Amino acid sequence: MGAKEEMNKETVRKAIEAFNVRDLEAYWDCHTEDTTYHEVYFTEPQTKEQMSKFMLDLWDSYPDWIIENKNMIACGDKVAIENEMSATFENDQAHLKATGKKFIIWEGVFFDMKDGKIQHMRMYMDRKSQESQLGLS
């Protein structure tokens, strides 16, 4: 593996670490200005501004949300990871009432990198298992 791949993997690691300590500024330092974020919650890719609001709401509703990286591979400007996520639904989120229940699920995330920063991110997770564990389905 070359220096480019190692740099890209390190950027993704730093982004996960920043997410886990709720450091939005450090999180966005790992991204390009035109970064986009696409995951199962959204029908369209989200901008940095849209995701900032979503993440603040998410951290409020799930104060103990943690991402633990289990596997990571990189090839050129592509990085793929497999994570375990866990959190407890402690505070209401939009129209959903907090259940006080915890979930643990796996996610797959694919990154397009540009100049050592995250330009595009696509996240896939088992939302049905998450909702079931939280008592939402």
C-alpha positions as CSV (number, residue, x, y, z in Angstrom):
1,M,0.0,0.0,0.0
2,G,1.3,3.4,-0.9
3,A,1.6,6.7,0.9
4,K,-1.6,8.0,-0.8
5,E,-3.7,5.1,0.6
6,E,-2.2,5.5,4.1
7,M,-2.9,9.2,4.1
8,N,-6.5,8.6,3.0
9,K,-7.0,5.9,5.7
10,E,-5.6,8.3,8.3
11,T,-8.0,11.0,7.3
12,V,-11.0,8.6,7.7
13,R,-9.7,7.5,11.1
14,K,-9.4,11.1,12.2
15,A,-13.0,11.8,11.0
16,I,-14.3,8.9,13.1
17,E,-12.3,10.0,16.1
18,A,-13.7,13.5,15.8
19,F,-17.3,12.2,15.4
20,N,-16.8,10.0,18.6
21,V,-15.7,13.0,20.7
22,R,-18.4,15.3,19.1
23,D,-15.8,17.7,17.6
24,L,-17.7,19.0,14.5
25,E,-14.9,21.4,13.5
26,A,-12.3,18.6,13.5
27,Y,-14.7,16.3,11.7
28,W,-15.2,18.8,8.9
29,D,-11.4,19.5,8.7
30,C,-11.2,16.0,7.3
31,H,-13.6,16.9,4.4
32,T,-13.4,19.1,1.3
33,E,-15.5,22.2,1.1
34,D,-17.8,20.6,-1.4
35,T,-18.2,17.4,0.5
36,T,-21.4,15.4,0.2
37,Y,-22.9,12.8,2.5
38,H,-25.4,10.2,1.5
39,E,-26.9,7.6,3.8
40,V,-30.1,5.7,4.3
41,Y,-31.8,8.5,6.3
42,F,-31.8,10.8,3.2
43,T,-33.2,10.5,-0.3
44,E,-30.6,13.0,-1.6
45,P,-27.0,13.6,-0.8
46,Q,-26.6,16.1,2.0
47,T,-24.3,19.2,2.1
48,K,-21.9,20.0,4.9
49,E,-24.4,22.5,6.3
50,Q,-27.3,20.0,6.2
51,M,-25.2,17.3,7.8
52,S,-23.9,19.7,10.6
53,K,-27.5,20.2,11.7
54,F,-28.3,16.5,11.5
55,M,-25.2,15.5,13.5
56,L,-25.9,18.0,16.3
57,D,-29.5,16.6,16.5
58,L,-28.2,13.1,16.4
59,W,-25.7,13.6,19.2
60,D,-28.5,15.2,21.3
61,S,-30.8,12.3,20.8
62,Y,-28.0,9.7,21.2
63,P,-25.4,11.2,23.5
64,D,-23.4,8.0,23.7
65,W,-23.3,7.3,19.9
66,I,-19.9,5.6,19.1
67,I,-18.4,4.3,15.9
68,E,-15.9,1.6,16.2
69,N,-13.9,0.8,13.0
70,K,-13.5,-2.9,12.4
71,N,-12.1,-3.1,8.8
72,M,-10.6,-0.6,6.4
73,I,-9.2,-0.9,2.9
74,A,-7.9,1.8,0.5
75,C,-7.1,1.8,-3.1
76,G,-6.0,5.1,-4.6
77,D,-8.7,7.7,-3.8
78,K,-11.2,5.2,-2.6
79,V,-11.6,4.0,1.0
80,A,-14.1,1.4,2.3
81,I,-14.7,0.6,5.9
82,E,-16.9,-1.6,8.1
83,N,-17.9,-0.2,11.5
84,E,-19.9,-1.2,14.5
85,M,-22.2,1.5,15.7
86,S,-23.9,1.7,19.1
87,A,-26.0,4.3,20.9
88,T,-28.9,4.7,23.3
89,F,-32.0,6.7,22.2
90,E,-32.1,9.0,25.2
91,N,-33.8,12.2,23.9
92,D,-36.6,12.8,21.4
93,Q,-35.5,13.2,17.8
94,A,-37.9,15.2,15.5
95,H,-41.2,13.2,15.6
96,L,-39.7,10.2,17.3
97,K,-40.0,9.7,21.1
98,A,-37.0,8.5,22.9
99,T,-37.2,4.9,24.0
100,G,-34.2,4.6,26.3
101,K,-33.1,1.5,24.4
102,K,-29.7,0.8,22.9
103,F,-28.8,-0.5,19.4
104,I,-25.7,-2.1,18.1
105,I,-25.5,-2.5,14.3
106,W,-22.9,-2.7,11.5
107,E,-22.4,-0.2,8.7
108,G,-20.5,-0.1,5.5
109,V,-19.1,3.3,4.4
110,F,-17.5,4.2,1.1
111,F,-15.4,7.3,0.7
112,D,-14.2,9.2,-2.4
113,M,-11.1,11.1,-1.4
114,K,-9.6,14.3,-3.0
115,D,-6.2,15.6,-1.9
116,G,-6.3,13.6,1.3
117,K,-9.7,14.7,2.3
118,I,-13.2,13.2,2.2
119,Q,-15.1,14.5,-0.8
120,H,-18.0,12.1,-1.0
121,M,-19.3,9.6,1.6
122,R,-21.9,6.9,1.1
123,M,-23.1,5.0,4.2
124,Y,-25.2,1.8,4.3
125,M,-26.6,0.3,7.4
126,D,-29.3,-2.1,8.6
127,R,-31.9,0.5,9.6
128,K,-34.5,-2.2,10.2
129,S,-32.4,-3.8,12.9
130,Q,-31.6,-0.4,14.4
131,E,-35.3,0.5,14.6
132,S,-36.2,-3.0,16.0
133,Q,-33.6,-2.8,18.7
134,L,-34.8,0.7,19.7
135,G,-38.4,-0.4,19.9
136,L,-39.4,1.8,16.9
137,S,-40.8,-1.0,14.7
